Amino acid sequence: MVPVGVVGAEEQAPQLFDLKPLAGCSASRPSHHPHPAPFPLPSRYHIHFGEPIRFAGSADDEDAELEERVTEVQRAVQGLLERGVAERGSVYW
């Protein structure tokens, strides 16, 4: 498995407002989701690839063992994201 971290996609359509407080006002059109910008904003995507991670075993392994693998992958991706955010200069230029 090769971990990948993508930095920049979250700035392309940031949450502008949350209509959750107004959801109870309209029974015909409840909205519980944040609403992104009405058009995509100019953002650069930075894609970071980590070192391959190799696992032995199978999908039938014990849940605790599988959870350890999932945690290892999550840590690797989180590290890539943190490095990518620290290295980028400006969000939109």
Residue, then its C-alpha position, 0 to 999 in steps of 0.5 A: m500500500v502506498p499512502v497518499g496525502v492530498v493538500g489543497a482540495e479542501e480550499q477549493a470548496p470551503q464551507l461558507f456557512d452552515l444552515k443547520p440552525l435553520a433546518g428546523c424552520s423548513a419542514s419541506r427542505p431540511s438541510h443538515h449539510p454545510h454549503p460549499a462556495p457556489f463556484p470552485l476557488p483557485s487552489r493548488y493541489h499538492i500530492h505527497f506519496g509516502e513510502p510503501i507499506r507492506f503487510a503480511g496476513s489476510a483479510d481474515d486476520e483478527d480484528a485487533e491485528l487489522e486495526e493496527r494496520v489501519t492505524e499505521v496507514q492513518r498515521a502515515v497519511q496524517g504525516l504526509l498531510e501535516r508535512g504538506v500543509a507545513e511546506r505550502g506557502s500560500v493557500y491560493w497562490 
